[in-house]
Amino acid sequence: MEKNWTKVFVSTDPNLVDLLVTLLKEKEITAVSINKKDSSYTVFGNIELYVKATDVEESEKIINLYNERNS
């Protein structure tokens, strides 16, 4: 991965990560997910969400707001 990307979220739920990527893209924040789950045993590993370093603060606000509303 290129430099200047920061991990802002980690989950084992691929649907949640995809939803957060969509929410961030709606706010014009480029986000990418990296699936580090074991391909044989999908219960092991995580999916990581990355944004550019300049978007970390705004991304964390959006993710936290989503988590507050849906917990």
For each residue, the residues with C-beta under 8 A, 3 or more apart:
1: 5 32 34 50
2: 5
3:
4: 52 53 54
5: 1 2 32 50 51 52 53
6: 50 51 52 53 56
7: 10 48 49 50
8: 49 50 51 56 59 60 63
9: 17 20 48 49 63
10: 7 46 47 48 49
11: 14 16 17 46 47 49
12: 37 43 45 46 47
13: 16 17 47
14: 11 17 18 33 35 47
15: 18 19
16: 11 13 19 20
17: 9 11 13 14 20 21 33 47 49
18: 14 15 21 22 33
19: 15 16 22 23 66
20: 9 16 17 23 24 31 49 62 63 66
21: 17 18 24 25 31 32 33 49
22: 18 19 25 26
23: 19 20 26 27 62 66
24: 20 21 27 29 30 31 51 55 59 62
25: 21 22 28 29 30 31
26: 22 23
27: 23 24 58 62
28: 25
29: 24 25 51 52 55 58 59 62
30: 24 25 51 52 55
31: 20 21 24 25 49 50 51 59
32: 1 5 21 49 50 51
33: 14 17 18 21 47 48 49 50
34: 1 47 48 50
35: 14 45 47
36: 45 46 47 48
37: 12 42 44 45 46 47
38: 41 42 43 44 45
39: 42
40:
41: 38 44
42: 37 38 39 45
43: 12 38
44: 37 38 41
45: 12 35 36 37 38 42
46: 10 11 12 36 37
47: 10 11 12 13 14 17 33 34 35 36 37
48: 7 9 10 33 34 36
49: 7 8 9 10 11 17 20 21 31 32 33
50: 1 5 6 7 8 31 32 33 34
51: 5 6 8 24 29 30 31 32 55 56 59
52: 4 5 6 29 30 55 56
53: 4 5 6 56
54: 4
55: 24 29 30 51 52 58 59
56: 6 8 51 52 53 59 60
57: 60 61
58: 27 29 55 61 62
59: 8 24 29 31 51 55 56 62 63
60: 8 56 57 63 64
61: 57 58 64 65
62: 20 23 24 27 29 58 59 65 66
63: 8 9 20 59 60 66 67
64: 60 61 67 68
65: 61 62 68 69
66: 19 20 23 62 63 69 70
67: 63 64 70 71
68: 64 65 71
69: 65 66
70: 66 67
71: 67 68
